[in-house]
Amino acid sequence: MVKAGKKVKGASKVRENETEEEKKIRLEMEALAADEAERKAQEAARVALRERQLREQRYAHLNGIKIHNQWRKIMRMAKVEELRREIEILSQNHEREVDRKDAIMQMLDRDLEEAEEQYSLAVRSHMLVVDNLLDLQYQRMRALEAEFAADLKALEDEFETERTEIVNAHTRQRKDMGDMIAAMEGEFADAEAELRQEYEAQREEIKNRNSEEYNVLKIQLEGIIEELEKSFELAHRAYLESTEHRTNTFRTLTKDDAKAALKIERQMRKLVRLQEALQHWRTKIATNGREWEERNRALRNEKEIMARHYAKLKSSMDAFRAGQAERLKQLSLASSGAMETLRGKLALAENVLKLAELARKYETEQEKVLPFWNPAQAVPGGEEGDEEAAAEAAAAEAAALEPSAAELGELGLRASMPEDSSKEAPGPSKSSSAGAGKPKFSSYGLDPANGEEVDEWDYLNRFFRRYNKALLDKTAIDKEKSRLERENADLRSILKQYLDGISVNDDVLNNPVNPLLVVNNRLQITLTERNKARAAAMAQRAAAATGGLSVTGQGAGGGGQKQLVEVQAVSRVS
């Protein structure tokens, strides 16, 4: 691109004298010079833009670092403030927990001191009783030893006397027995010799007589035996000679009889077998007939039983299905009811938690430190010498302030169960701790203060305590509200009487006892007496409630009387 430059003087003359080639060369040179100048200008602009871009990048980087540093400082300050607030909250919670733990430690320390005092007192009394028992036992032992020594001496003397007498008697009896034994031995020896001689003589005599009788009897028996043998032999020979033919005939008949008997026996066995077979088949036919009849009858009965059983099973299945359907329906209804109940309980629990969170804001410092504080457990302050008296006074004051079960019942409260008495008596505490060490097969509660097991009927003691306290506060507020409402009603009635006495309207004129009309001085007297009685009743009630209200009531009564007097005067003038 060729830029038009400023015209040079004399250029027209030079251009007029130029040839075509020179003109062409000159134009090319001018175009090249213009292109070079334009390229240099673009390069300079590009360099300037690059420098400006680098400078802008350096500024942006530096500003980004500054912004990050500033933002880091701001975030650090915000984080520091947040951490300070959290630390303050944590410190408050920690102080509250420390105060609560200190109070619990003081109560436990007091209980421990009381337990140690009771233990030391019990040990001292036990040692005194043991010493008295030991003295009594020693005295009894000395008396028994003296009595034993006296009895032993008397027994020894008596034993020596009896021993001497027994030894003397034994010696005499031994001498007498020796003499008697010697005499008896002599007599026995003489009698034995005589009896032995008689025995030998009789023995020899009996032996000789027996031998003689034996020989005589033997000879007689031998003769008799020989005669009998001869007679037997003769009789046997005669019998054989007379019965030989009969014997042969008998033997032949015996053989024939044996053959006939064998044949008869064979035929009888065959006949018996045939009869047995016939009887067997008849019996079998009858048995099979009865058996098949029984089977047919049993099959018919079984068919009928199966039909009845099928009908019964079908009816029972229908009844079971109907019952199961009814149970399923009842279960569905019960489950839906249970779900609704659980939803209601869940909503109630969420509402209770929300109310607890809201009530947490209105708790006092004492309730925040000791959420379940009981006046009976308050730690009495004072010197160490007056701890017992202060404890007794605090216990009496707590007992006086603690409402009775009847009063709680009238207010709709439930009396909290008495706490475990293991702190007062060390013996039961050991037994309870020993019982708590046994394995448990079900869930149980623990006291977060001391880690001991809590009885099942003491689970809701803290809830009842908080609930009773809240309900007592509500009852007190309701009573105060009713008292203020009565006071407000009394003040409104007084104000209405005052306004009725100074104003005239339809309500006042329609009222039969209005104070503006007086007839024969009767209404005025009636109203005066009525106002006096009302003022006296209000004064008594106000005096019972507060002292200042009685003065106000009397002033109002006096003002009412003055108003009545003024109204009476106005009505008479009119």
C-alpha positions, 0 to 999 in steps of 0.5 A: 500500500502506497501512502501519499506523501508531501510533495517535494519542490522540483519533483514535477520537473524530475518526474517530467524528465524521467523515463518510463523505466525510471518512473516504474523503478521509482514507484517500486522504491516508494512502495517498498519504502512505504511497506517498510515504514508500515511494517516498522510501525506495526512492529513498534505497535506490537512491541508496545502492546506486548510490553503493555500486556506483560506490564498488565500481567505483572500488575494483575499478578501483584494485585492478585497476591495483594487481594489474596493476602488481604482476603486471607487476613479477613478470613483469618480474622473471621475464623479467629472471631468464630473460634473465639466464640466457640471457645467462649461457648466451650469454656462456658459449657466446661465451667458448667460441667466443672461446677456440676462435677464439683457439686457432685464431688462435694456431695460424694465427699460428704457421703464418704465422710458420713460413711467413714464416720458411721464405719468408725463408730460401728468399728468402735462399738464392735470392738467394745462389744468384743472386749466385753465378750472376751472379758466375760469369756475369760471369767467363765473359763476361770470359773470352769477351770476351778470347778473342773479342778475341784471335780477332778480332785474329788474324782481322784480321791473316790477313784483311789478309794474304790481302787483299793477296795476292788484290789482287796476284794479281787485278792480275796476272791482269787484266793477262794477261787484257787482253793475251789479249783484245786478241790474240783480238779481232784474230784473230777480226776477221781470221777473220770477214773471210775467212769473210764473203768466202767466204760472199758468193761461194758465195751468188752461185754457188748463186743463179745455178745454182738459177735456171737449173735452175728455167727448164729444169724449167718448160719440160719440165713444160709440154710433158708437161701439154699431151700428157696433156690431149690423150690424156685428151680423146680417151679421154673421147670414145671412152668416151661413144660406146661406152656411151651405149645401156647408160647409158640402159638402166641408168637405166631399170632403176635406176628400176624397181629403186627402185620395186620396192625401195620396195614390198618395203621397205614390205611388209617393214616391215608384216611386221616390225610384225606380227611385233613385235606378235605377239612383244610380245603373247606376251611380255606374256602370259608376263610377266603370267603370271610377274608374277602368279605371283610376286605370288601367291607373294610374297603367300603368303610375306608371309602366312606371314611375318606369321603368324610375326612375329605369333606372335613378337611375341605371345611377345615381348610375353608375355615382356616383360609377364612380365619387367616384372611381375617387375621391378615385383615386384623394384622393389616389394621393393627399394623396401620394403627401401630404405624399411626400410633408410632407416628403420633409418638414420633411427632410427640417426641419431636415436639418434646425435643423442640420444647426442650430446646426452647425451654433450654433458653429459659433455664436459670444458671442453677438449672444449667449447672445442675439440671436435676438439682434437688433441694434435699441434696444441696451442699450446705456452706459454713465452717467445718465445725458446723457441718453436721448442724447445717446438714440437719438444718438443710435436711429439715428445710428440704423436708419442709419444702418437699411437697407431700404425696397427697398434695402432689396427688391433688395437683396431678403430680407423681411423687418421685421414687426414693433414691438408693440408700446405698450412700447412707448405709455402707453395708447395703451399698456393698451388697448392691455393688456386689449384685451389680457385678453379676452378669446381666442378661438384659439391658439396664440403666447406669447413673452417669454421675457414679456409674452405678446400676439404677433400678428399673423403678428409678429410671424416670426419677429425674424426668418426674423431678423436672416434670413436677418442678415445671408443673409446680411452676405452672400451678404457681403461675396459674394461681398468681394469674387467677389472683391477679384476675380477681384483683383486676375484677375488683378494681374494675368493679370499683371503677365501674361504681365510680363511673356509675356514680358520676355519669348518667346513661341508659345502663345506669338509669335502667339499673334498679339500684343506681345511686342517682335516684333517691326516694324517701332516703331509703335507697341511699341507706340501702346502698350505703350499707351495701357499699360498707359491707362490700368495702369491708369484704374487699378490705379483708380479701385485699389484706389477705392477699397484699398489704397495700391493696387494703389501703386502696380498697378503703380509699375507694370505699370512702370515695364511693361514700363521698360520691353518694353524698354528693349525688344525693345533694345534687338530686335534692337540689334538682 
